[in-house]
Amino acid sequence: MNLTRLVYYSQRNPSEDLDINSLIETCKRNNPRQNLTGLLHYNGDHFIQVIEGGRVEVSALYHRIARDPRHSNIILLSCTDVRERMFPTWSMALHQGMDAQTRKVFLRYFATDMMNPEAVNVDTLLDVLQDLMMETPTKLTISV
Ligand SMILES: Cc1cc2nc3c(=O)[nH]c(=O)nc-3n(C[C@H](O)[C@H](O)[C@H](O)COP(=O)(O)O)c2cc1C
């Protein structure tokens, strides 16, 4: 069974209600059944999500998420086979906000804290997300 990592960017749809806690509850309910894990970063304006798991399961979830009206302008940044998971522990960890510490991590890797999804290097983005997991634990909601 191939292990796949998918990364996408999307923008929050301001005309739809979004309860981020109930969204994470849905992830917590659904993802473990499919052995899916990952990280969702939400800064109030846009999402970056990493989903890891079997190729079929990752693909099915992505297609479901892509139809969700709570966000729009989804850009698939990468979908690739990997040897091991980068975010193996959480059914979907949530990293929220853009506080000073988060901004510092973004500026470590990017020229500004405004990530351009059309130009971003995905490996660099994954470095940012991994550092956020390590360095901003207070901003994390963990769903095991
Ligand atoms: C930004 C974003 C990320 C999402 N991530 C997940 C996810 O990781 N797992 C999941 O099951 N649903 C996720 N959803 C919700 C799905 O689009 C969909 O509403 C949900 O899977 C339906 O599940 P249910 O039939 O159990 O209610 C996400 C939605 C959005 C807007």
The ligand as an ORCA input file, in Angstrom:
! r2SCAN-3c Opt
* xyz 0 1
  C     -10.568     23.280      5.301
  C     -11.339     21.999      5.487
  C     -10.678     20.842      5.914
  C     -11.380     19.646      6.098
  N     -10.705     18.527      6.511
  C     -11.387     17.382      6.707
  C     -10.710     16.196      7.153
  O      -9.497     16.156      7.360
  N     -11.471     15.087      7.356
  C     -12.827     15.059      7.161
  O     -13.453     14.001      7.342
  N     -13.481     16.161      6.743
  C     -12.797     17.311      6.523
  N     -13.470     18.441      6.115
  C     -14.931     18.387      6.028
  C     -15.432     17.756      4.733
  O     -15.444     18.711      3.714
  C     -16.850     17.186      4.919
  O     -17.704     18.199      5.357
  C     -16.871     16.066      5.937
  O     -15.858     15.129      5.674
  C     -18.216     15.361      5.926
  O     -18.171     14.390      6.933
  P     -19.511     13.821      7.604
  O     -20.278     13.214      6.456
  O     -19.034     12.817      8.606
  O     -20.218     15.003      8.223
  C     -12.775     19.628      5.884
  C     -13.429     20.786      5.441
  C     -12.728     21.958      5.251
  C     -13.460     23.197      4.807
*
